[in-house]
């Protein structure tokens, strides 16, 4: 699929305004690390929040992919926030720790002040699609 750029120019005295398409898209496949919680900040819509772990594995050392070397693994934890009303309620009700999920959304970088009044940065995935692949009750991995 080709992304097209849309450009609009105003008069030279005002300067030019450039409108172009951009993309912020994330796809994750992993396991839920904690049962979801629903939070509501005063004056805002509720949000369902949970963590999702993704794993990356690789072979270290000499040799090809079938022999030799040690297998290394890195787990990355992602904070998932679901704001869409129907999806938010479904994920809060049915997502459980250990469940295998596919999550699509966008990445969001923000700041907050913790309880010790220290400014912290937070990276969150704002989910707009969640596909349930397992309920987490089986040991299948």
Short mmCIF file of the C-alpha atoms (twelve columns), coordinates in Angstrom:
data_MODEL
# 
_entry.id   MODEL 
# 
loop_
_atom_site.group_PDB 
_atom_site.id 
_atom_site.type_symbol 
_atom_site.label_atom_id 
_atom_site.label_alt_id 
_atom_site.label_comp_id 
_atom_site.label_asym_id 
_atom_site.label_seq_id 
_atom_site.Cartn_x 
_atom_site.Cartn_y 
_atom_site.Cartn_z 
_atom_site.pdbx_PDB_model_num 
ATOM 1   C CA . UNK A 1   0.000   0.000   0.000  1 
ATOM 2   C CA . UNK A 2   1.371   3.376   -0.968 1 
ATOM 3   C CA . UNK A 3   1.122   6.374   1.325  1 
ATOM 4   C CA . UNK A 4   0.529   9.575   -0.556 1 
ATOM 5   C CA . UNK A 5   1.600   13.004  0.570  1 
ATOM 6   C CA . UNK A 6   -0.931  15.805  0.410  1 
ATOM 7   C CA . UNK A 7   0.585   19.245  0.108  1 
ATOM 8   C CA . UNK A 8   -1.239  22.564  0.206  1 
ATOM 9   C CA . UNK A 9   0.595   25.836  -0.334 1 
ATOM 10  C CA . UNK A 10  -0.664  29.201  0.804  1 
ATOM 11  C CA . UNK A 11  0.510   32.533  -0.569 1 
ATOM 12  C CA . UNK A 12  4.213   33.356  -0.334 1 
ATOM 13  C CA . UNK A 13  3.530   36.240  2.042  1 
ATOM 14  C CA . UNK A 14  1.943   33.961  4.638  1 
ATOM 15  C CA . UNK A 15  4.373   31.090  4.156  1 
ATOM 16  C CA . UNK A 16  3.489   27.575  3.213  1 
ATOM 17  C CA . UNK A 17  1.474   24.992  5.076  1 
ATOM 18  C CA . UNK A 18  2.395   21.387  4.422  1 
ATOM 19  C CA . UNK A 19  -0.125  18.665  5.218  1 
ATOM 20  C CA . UNK A 20  1.175   15.164  4.872  1 
ATOM 21  C CA . UNK A 21  0.071   11.763  6.019  1 
ATOM 22  C CA . UNK A 22  1.879   10.116  8.872  1 
ATOM 23  C CA . UNK A 23  1.480   6.856   10.733 1 
ATOM 24  C CA . UNK A 24  1.673   5.777   14.366 1 
ATOM 25  C CA . UNK A 25  0.841   2.054   14.401 1 
ATOM 26  C CA . UNK A 26  1.810   -0.737  16.800 1 
ATOM 27  C CA . UNK A 27  1.111   -4.478  16.557 1 
ATOM 28  C CA . UNK A 28  1.876   -6.703  19.543 1 
ATOM 29  C CA . UNK A 29  1.444   -10.424 20.152 1 
ATOM 30  C CA . UNK A 30  2.094   -11.534 23.691 1 
ATOM 31  C CA . UNK A 31  0.834   -12.623 27.095 1 
ATOM 32  C CA . UNK A 32  -0.969  -10.558 29.704 1 
ATOM 33  C CA . UNK A 33  1.147   -9.924  32.796 1 
ATOM 34  C CA . UNK A 34  -1.551  -8.715  35.175 1 
ATOM 35  C CA . UNK A 35  -5.327  -8.713  35.332 1 
ATOM 36  C CA . UNK A 36  -6.731  -5.474  33.902 1 
ATOM 37  C CA . UNK A 37  -7.769  -2.596  36.124 1 
ATOM 38  C CA . UNK A 38  -10.287 0.082   35.235 1 
ATOM 39  C CA . UNK A 39  -9.457  3.635   36.250 1 
ATOM 40  C CA . UNK A 40  -11.341 6.860   35.930 1 
ATOM 41  C CA . UNK A 41  -9.733  10.241  36.328 1 
ATOM 42  C CA . UNK A 42  -12.097 12.987  37.358 1 
ATOM 43  C CA . UNK A 43  -13.826 14.505  34.344 1 
ATOM 44  C CA . UNK A 44  -12.539 11.877  31.911 1 
ATOM 45  C CA . UNK A 45  -13.830 8.636   30.472 1 
ATOM 46  C CA . UNK A 46  -12.751 5.395   32.175 1 
ATOM 47  C CA . UNK A 47  -9.782  3.420   30.842 1 
ATOM 48  C CA . UNK A 48  -8.860  -0.252  31.139 1 
ATOM 49  C CA . UNK A 49  -5.135  -0.804  31.744 1 
ATOM 50  C CA . UNK A 50  -3.089  -4.003  31.633 1 
ATOM 51  C CA . UNK A 51  0.460   -5.107  30.843 1 
ATOM 52  C CA . UNK A 52  1.500   -7.279  27.908 1 
ATOM 53  C CA . UNK A 53  4.812   -9.147  27.604 1 
ATOM 54  C CA . UNK A 54  6.497   -9.780  24.273 1 
ATOM 55  C CA . UNK A 55  9.565   -12.020 23.931 1 
ATOM 56  C CA . UNK A 56  12.492  -11.846 21.564 1 
ATOM 57  C CA . UNK A 57  14.728  -14.894 21.233 1 
ATOM 58  C CA . UNK A 58  18.061  -15.297 19.455 1 
ATOM 59  C CA . UNK A 59  20.984  -17.694 19.331 1 
ATOM 60  C CA . UNK A 60  24.371  -16.436 20.501 1 
ATOM 61  C CA . UNK A 61  27.808  -17.771 19.707 1 
ATOM 62  C CA . UNK A 62  29.244  -19.530 16.680 1 
ATOM 63  C CA . UNK A 63  27.335  -21.909 14.456 1 
ATOM 64  C CA . UNK A 64  24.249  -21.841 12.311 1 
ATOM 65  C CA . UNK A 65  20.649  -21.689 13.504 1 
ATOM 66  C CA . UNK A 66  20.360  -25.447 14.092 1 
ATOM 67  C CA . UNK A 67  23.545  -26.128 16.070 1 
ATOM 68  C CA . UNK A 68  25.775  -24.491 18.646 1 
ATOM 69  C CA . UNK A 69  25.389  -21.344 20.646 1 
ATOM 70  C CA . UNK A 70  23.172  -20.466 23.548 1 
ATOM 71  C CA . UNK A 71  19.630  -19.214 23.248 1 
ATOM 72  C CA . UNK A 72  19.054  -15.772 24.736 1 
ATOM 73  C CA . UNK A 73  15.713  -14.191 25.440 1 
ATOM 74  C CA . UNK A 74  14.562  -10.664 26.183 1 
ATOM 75  C CA . UNK A 75  11.111  -9.871  27.553 1 
ATOM 76  C CA . UNK A 76  9.653   -6.416  26.948 1 
ATOM 77  C CA . UNK A 77  6.692   -5.201  28.982 1 
ATOM 78  C CA . UNK A 78  4.120   -2.898  27.392 1 
ATOM 79  C CA . UNK A 79  1.480   -0.847  29.181 1 
ATOM 80  C CA . UNK A 80  -1.800  -1.164  27.274 1 
ATOM 81  C CA . UNK A 81  -4.645  1.360   27.687 1 
ATOM 82  C CA . UNK A 82  -8.098  0.776   26.199 1 
ATOM 83  C CA . UNK A 83  -10.396 3.812   25.952 1 
ATOM 84  C CA . UNK A 84  -12.985 2.644   23.361 1 
ATOM 85  C CA . UNK A 85  -16.179 1.993   25.384 1 
ATOM 86  C CA . UNK A 86  -17.160 -1.479  24.093 1 
ATOM 87  C CA . UNK A 87  -13.594 -2.760  23.839 1 
ATOM 88  C CA . UNK A 88  -12.673 -1.226  27.197 1 
ATOM 89  C CA . UNK A 89  -15.463 -3.138  28.955 1 
ATOM 90  C CA . UNK A 90  -14.724 -6.432  27.156 1 
ATOM 91  C CA . UNK A 91  -11.037 -6.337  27.993 1 
ATOM 92  C CA . UNK A 92  -11.764 -5.466  31.624 1 
ATOM 93  C CA . UNK A 93  -14.229 -8.335  31.953 1 
ATOM 94  C CA . UNK A 94  -12.513 -11.116 29.977 1 
ATOM 95  C CA . UNK A 95  -8.751  -10.505 29.836 1 
ATOM 96  C CA . UNK A 96  -6.892  -12.431 32.532 1 
ATOM 97  C CA . UNK A 97  -3.259  -12.827 33.511 1 
ATOM 98  C CA . UNK A 98  -1.508  -15.283 31.173 1 
ATOM 99  C CA . UNK A 99  -3.955  -14.821 28.291 1 
ATOM 100 C CA . UNK A 100 -2.409  -14.627 24.831 1 
ATOM 101 C CA . UNK A 101 -3.514  -11.484 22.965 1 
ATOM 102 C CA . UNK A 102 -2.953  -9.648  19.721 1 
ATOM 103 C CA . UNK A 103 -3.139  -5.874  20.261 1 
ATOM 104 C CA . UNK A 104 -3.203  -3.124  17.628 1 
ATOM 105 C CA . UNK A 105 -2.998  0.528   18.436 1 
ATOM 106 C CA . UNK A 106 -0.761  3.556   18.599 1 
ATOM 107 C CA . UNK A 107 2.164   4.457   20.807 1 
ATOM 108 C CA . UNK A 108 1.795   7.408   23.162 1 
ATOM 109 C CA . UNK A 109 4.525   9.139   25.152 1 
ATOM 110 C CA . UNK A 110 3.470   11.130  28.182 1 
ATOM 111 C CA . UNK A 111 4.501   12.461  31.556 1 
ATOM 112 C CA . UNK A 112 2.988   12.186  34.988 1 
ATOM 113 C CA . UNK A 113 3.877   13.154  38.541 1 
ATOM 114 C CA . UNK A 114 4.200   10.211  40.940 1 
ATOM 115 C CA . UNK A 115 3.113   10.152  44.588 1 
ATOM 116 C CA . UNK A 116 6.548   11.505  45.621 1 
ATOM 117 C CA . UNK A 117 6.002   14.520  43.339 1 
ATOM 118 C CA . UNK A 118 8.644   13.313  40.861 1 
ATOM 119 C CA . UNK A 119 8.001   13.813  37.141 1 
ATOM 120 C CA . UNK A 120 8.166   10.541  35.247 1 
ATOM 121 C CA . UNK A 121 7.850   9.565   31.610 1 
ATOM 122 C CA . UNK A 122 5.447   6.863   30.496 1 
ATOM 123 C CA . UNK A 123 5.099   5.002   27.223 1 
ATOM 124 C CA . UNK A 124 1.644   3.564   26.601 1 
ATOM 125 C CA . UNK A 125 0.023   1.640   23.785 1 
ATOM 126 C CA . UNK A 126 -3.462  3.033   23.119 1 
ATOM 127 C CA . UNK A 127 -5.298  -0.067  21.873 1 
ATOM 128 C CA . UNK A 128 -8.017  0.165   19.260 1 
ATOM 129 C CA . UNK A 129 -8.185  -3.563  18.522 1 
ATOM 130 C CA . UNK A 130 -7.684  -6.558  20.820 1 
ATOM 131 C CA . UNK A 131 -7.961  -10.151 19.595 1 
ATOM 132 C CA . UNK A 132 -8.256  -12.903 22.192 1 
ATOM 133 C CA . UNK A 133 -6.084  -15.883 21.215 1 
ATOM 134 C CA . UNK A 134 -6.330  -17.860 24.483 1 
ATOM 135 C CA . UNK A 135 -7.829  -17.419 27.919 1 
ATOM 136 C CA . UNK A 136 -4.575  -18.111 29.755 1 
ATOM 137 C CA . UNK A 137 -5.904  -21.234 31.469 1 
ATOM 138 C CA . UNK A 138 -3.828  -23.610 29.346 1 
ATOM 139 C CA . UNK A 139 -0.072  -23.999 29.559 1 
ATOM 140 C CA . UNK A 140 0.255   -23.637 25.759 1 
ATOM 141 C CA . UNK A 141 3.050   -21.209 24.823 1 
# 
